C-alpha cells in the first residue's frame, strides 16, 4: 500500500492514472478497518525490514490517512476537484468508523471531515438534520462512494461521538464540528490538553 501511495502522490504531469478504482477500494476498506483493535499500532512484520531503523513503521491508521490525503489533496486533484458526492460518502464512512476508533484515529477522521466540509459547503447540510430533508436511502452496505447515496442521511454519528466517545478530546472535537458554520470556521485541534469536566 505504501508503494502505491508513492506512485499516486506523484501523479499529474508524469503519470495520467485514473484514481477511481483506488478510491473505490479505499472506501471499501474503511468499515473493516473500524473493527481493527490495533489500528494505531505499528506492525512488526517482515515489511519493517525495508524501513529505516530510526523511524518506526507506519501504523494502519497512518497508511489509511496518508491514502486519504493523497486522494483529497489539491496536488492530485483531490479536495478541490473531488465531487461533493465523493466527499460526502467518505465523510459519512469515516464518521461511522470513528465510533469504534481510538483517540488519534477518531481525531484524524474528524479533522478530515472538517476539511472536506470547509472545501465543499454542500456537506454542511448533513450536519443539521432539521434543515435538510432526508429520504433515508443511504446505502452503508454499498462499497462504492458514487452509489451509496450519502445525501440520504445526516452526520448523526457526531451526536454519538460528542456524547459518548471514550476520549474527551474526541467529544470536544465532535461538538465543535456539530457547531460548524462556514461563516465561523474554527479548527478542531484542541487548544490545550485539558478536557474540562467531561
C-alpha positions as CSV (number, residue, x, y, z in Angstrom):
1,X,0.0,0.0,0.0
2,X,2.9,2.3,0.8
3,X,4.4,1.9,-2.7
4,X,1.0,2.5,-4.3
5,X,0.7,5.8,-2.3
6,X,4.1,6.9,-3.6
7,X,3.0,6.3,-7.2
8,X,-0.3,8.1,-6.7
9,X,1.3,11.0,-4.9
10,X,3.4,11.8,-7.9
11,X,0.6,11.6,-10.4
12,X,0.0,14.6,-12.6
13,X,2.3,15.6,-15.3
14,X,4.4,12.4,-15.3
15,X,1.6,9.9,-15.0
16,X,-2.1,10.0,-16.0
17,X,-3.8,7.4,-13.8
18,X,-7.5,7.1,-13.2
19,X,-7.9,7.1,-9.4
20,X,-11.5,5.8,-9.4
21,X,-10.6,2.1,-8.8
22,X,-8.1,3.1,-6.0
23,X,-10.8,5.4,-4.4
24,X,-13.4,2.7,-4.5
25,X,-11.1,0.1,-3.0
26,X,-10.0,2.6,-0.2
27,X,-13.6,3.4,0.5
28,X,-14.4,-0.3,0.9
29,X,-11.6,-0.8,3.4
30,X,-12.7,1.9,5.9
31,X,-15.5,-0.1,7.6
32,X,-13.4,-3.3,8.1
33,X,-10.6,-1.2,9.5
34,X,-13.1,0.3,12.0
35,X,-13.2,-3.1,13.7
36,X,-9.4,-3.4,13.9
37,X,-8.4,-3.1,17.5
38,X,-4.8,-2.3,16.9
39,X,-5.2,0.2,14.0
40,X,-2.8,2.6,15.7
41,X,-0.1,0.1,16.4
42,X,2.9,-0.2,14.2
43,X,3.3,-3.6,12.6
44,X,6.4,-5.6,13.3
45,X,6.1,-7.8,10.2
46,X,8.7,-8.5,7.5
47,X,7.7,-5.2,5.9
48,X,9.6,-3.4,8.6
49,X,12.9,-4.8,7.4
50,X,12.7,-2.5,4.4
51,X,12.3,0.6,6.6
52,X,15.0,2.6,8.3
53,X,15.8,1.6,11.8
54,X,15.5,5.2,13.0
55,X,11.8,5.5,12.1
56,X,9.1,3.2,13.3
57,X,6.9,1.5,10.7
58,X,3.7,3.3,9.9
59,X,0.5,2.0,11.5
60,X,-2.5,1.0,9.5
61,X,-4.1,4.3,10.6
62,X,-1.1,6.2,9.3
63,X,-1.4,4.4,5.9
64,X,-5.1,5.0,5.7
65,X,-4.9,8.7,6.4
66,X,-1.9,9.1,4.0
67,X,-4.0,7.4,1.3
68,X,-7.0,9.7,2.1
69,X,-4.6,12.7,2.0
70,X,-3.5,11.6,-1.5
71,X,-7.0,11.3,-2.9
72,X,-8.2,14.5,-1.4
73,X,-5.1,16.6,-1.8
74,X,-5.2,19.5,-4.3
75,X,-1.9,18.3,-5.8
76,X,-3.6,15.1,-7.1
77,X,-6.8,16.9,-8.0
78,X,-8.3,15.9,-4.6
79,X,-10.4,18.1,-2.4
80,X,-10.7,20.9,-4.9
81,X,-11.6,18.5,-7.8
82,X,-13.4,15.8,-5.8
83,X,-17.1,15.7,-6.5
84,X,-19.2,16.7,-3.4
85,X,-20.8,13.2,-3.6
86,X,-17.4,11.5,-3.0
87,X,-16.5,13.9,-0.2
88,X,-19.9,13.3,1.5
89,X,-19.5,9.5,1.1
90,X,-16.1,9.4,2.6
91,X,-17.1,11.8,5.4
92,X,-20.1,9.6,6.3
93,X,-18.0,6.4,6.2
94,X,-15.2,8.0,8.3
95,X,-17.7,9.2,10.9
96,X,-19.2,5.6,11.1
97,X,-15.7,4.2,11.6
98,X,-14.9,6.9,14.2
99,X,-17.5,5.4,16.5
100,X,-15.1,2.5,17.0
101,X,-11.7,4.0,16.6
102,X,-9.4,5.1,19.5
103,X,-8.5,8.8,20.1
104,X,-5.9,9.5,17.4
105,X,-7.7,7.9,14.5
106,X,-11.0,9.4,15.5
107,X,-9.5,12.9,15.8
108,X,-7.8,12.5,12.4
109,X,-11.1,11.4,10.9
110,X,-12.9,14.4,12.4
111,X,-10.3,16.8,11.2
112,X,-10.5,15.4,7.7
113,X,-14.3,15.6,7.7
114,X,-13.9,19.2,8.9
115,X,-11.6,20.0,6.0
116,X,-13.9,18.3,3.5
117,X,-16.9,20.4,4.8
118,X,-14.8,23.5,4.6
119,X,-13.9,22.8,0.9
120,X,-17.4,21.6,0.0
121,X,-20.1,23.7,1.7
122,X,-22.8,21.4,0.3
123,X,-21.7,18.9,3.0
124,X,-22.6,21.4,5.7
125,X,-26.3,20.5,5.2
126,X,-25.5,17.0,6.5
127,X,-24.7,18.5,9.9
128,X,-28.2,19.8,10.5
129,X,-30.9,17.2,10.4
130,X,-33.7,19.8,11.0
131,X,-32.6,21.9,7.9
132,X,-32.5,19.0,5.5
133,X,-35.0,16.5,4.1
134,X,-33.6,13.0,4.2
135,X,-35.1,10.2,2.2
136,X,-33.4,7.5,4.2
137,X,-31.9,5.9,1.2
138,X,-28.3,6.0,2.4
139,X,-26.6,2.7,1.5
140,X,-24.0,1.9,4.0
141,X,-23.7,-1.6,2.6
142,X,-22.5,-0.3,-0.8
143,X,-18.7,-0.1,-1.1
144,X,-18.8,2.5,-3.9
145,X,-18.8,6.1,-3.0
146,X,-20.6,7.1,-6.1
147,X,-23.5,4.7,-5.5
148,X,-24.1,4.9,-1.7
149,X,-26.3,8.0,-1.8
150,X,-24.7,9.9,1.1
151,X,-27.2,12.8,0.9
152,X,-29.9,10.4,2.1
153,X,-28.9,10.8,5.7
154,X,-27.2,13.1,8.2
155,X,-24.0,13.0,10.1
156,X,-25.8,11.6,13.2
157,X,-22.6,9.9,14.3
158,X,-21.3,13.3,15.5
159,X,-24.0,13.4,18.2
160,X,-22.9,10.0,19.4
161,X,-19.2,10.9,19.3
162,X,-19.9,14.2,21.2
163,X,-21.9,12.4,23.9
164,X,-20.3,9.0,24.4
165,X,-16.8,8.6,22.9
166,X,-14.3,7.3,25.5
167,X,-11.9,10.2,25.0
168,X,-12.8,13.7,26.0
169,X,-10.8,15.4,23.2
170,X,-12.8,13.4,20.6
171,X,-16.0,14.5,22.3
172,X,-14.9,18.2,22.2
173,X,-13.9,17.9,18.5
174,X,-17.2,16.3,17.6
175,X,-19.1,19.1,19.5
176,X,-17.1,21.7,17.6
177,X,-17.9,20.0,14.3
178,X,-21.6,19.9,15.2
179,X,-21.5,23.7,15.7
180,X,-19.6,24.2,12.4
181,X,-20.5,27.1,10.2
182,X,-18.8,28.3,7.1
183,X,-19.2,31.8,8.5
184,X,-17.3,30.9,11.6
185,X,-14.7,28.3,10.5
186,X,-12.9,27.1,13.6
187,X,-10.3,24.5,13.9
188,X,-11.0,21.2,15.6
189,X,-7.5,20.9,17.1
190,X,-7.7,21.2,20.9
191,X,-6.2,24.4,22.3
192,X,-4.8,22.5,25.3
193,X,-4.7,19.0,26.7
194,X,-7.3,19.6,29.4
195,X,-10.7,18.2,28.7
196,X,-12.5,20.0,31.5
197,X,-15.3,18.3,33.2
198,X,-16.1,15.7,30.6
